[in-house]
C-alpha cells in the first residue's frame, strides 16, 4: 500500500469477529500492518459494535 501513497488503513471491525471472506488479504493480521511502521499506520475495530450486525447473516 505504501507504493500507492497510502499511509493509513482503518478497519471498522476486527478479523476475530468477522469472516475472512470479507477481507481482501485474510492472512494478513492487524499486527502485520502495524509492524510496517512509519509512515504507515493501521488501526482496527473502530466501529465494531455498530458494524457487526452487517455481517450476522453472511450475506453481502
C-alpha positions as a printed NumPy array, in Angstrom:
array([[  0.   ,   0.   ,   0.   ],
       [  2.908,   2.328,   0.609],
       [  3.833,   2.323,  -3.071],
       [  0.342,   3.715,  -3.73 ],
       [  0.899,   6.533,  -1.234],
       [ -1.489,   5.077,   1.351],
       [ -0.269,   5.925,   4.844],
       [ -3.202,   4.72 ,   6.945],
       [ -5.698,   1.87 ,   6.872],
       [ -8.68 ,   1.744,   9.213],
       [-10.624,  -1.455,   9.747],
       [-14.114,  -0.958,  11.143],
       [-14.197,  -4.452,  12.661],
       [-11.532,  -6.945,  13.692],
       [-10.87 , -10.22 ,  11.885],
       [-11.549, -12.189,  15.038],
       [-15.236, -11.254,  14.818],
       [-15.829, -11.191,  11.044],
       [-15.488, -13.994,   8.471],
       [-12.256, -13.989,   6.459],
       [-14.167, -13.734,   3.178],
       [-14.76 , -10.062,   3.93 ],
       [-11.034,  -9.274,   3.92 ],
       [ -9.053,  -8.865,   0.698],
       [ -5.96 , -10.295,   2.412],
       [ -7.379, -12.627,   5.092],
       [ -3.935, -13.982,   6.022],
       [ -2.621, -10.528,   6.927],
       [ -3.441,  -9.617,  10.502],
       [ -3.693,  -6.159,  12.033],
       [ -0.312,  -6.734,  13.674],
       [  1.258,  -7.279,  10.246],
       [  0.043,  -3.872,   9.111],
       [  1.145,  -2.243,  12.359],
       [  4.601,  -3.83 ,  12.1  ],
       [  5.153,  -1.934,   8.846],
       [  5.949,   1.114,  10.994],
       [  6.314,   4.671,   9.767],
       [  4.971,   6.156,   7.615],
       [  2.205,   3.525,   7.708],
       [ -0.474,   3.393,  10.388],
       [ -3.137,   0.71 ,  10.874],
       [ -5.938,   0.587,  13.405],
       [ -8.827,  -1.83 ,  13.735],
       [-12.157,  -2.312,  15.43 ],
       [-13.005,   1.367,  15.356],
       [-16.77 ,   0.927,  14.832],
       [-17.024,  -2.767,  15.575],
       [-20.181,  -2.693,  17.702],
       [-22.035,  -0.752,  15.036],
       [-20.709,  -2.824,  12.111],
       [-21.018,  -6.401,  13.366],
       [-24.775,  -6.594,  12.649],
       [-23.96 ,  -6.085,   8.95 ],
       [-22.082,  -9.406,   8.935],
       [-24.503, -11.517,  11.023],
       [-26.247, -13.322,   8.16 ],
       [-23.173, -13.745,   5.985],
       [-24.999, -12.062,   3.109],
       [-23.21 ,  -9.467,   1.06 ]])
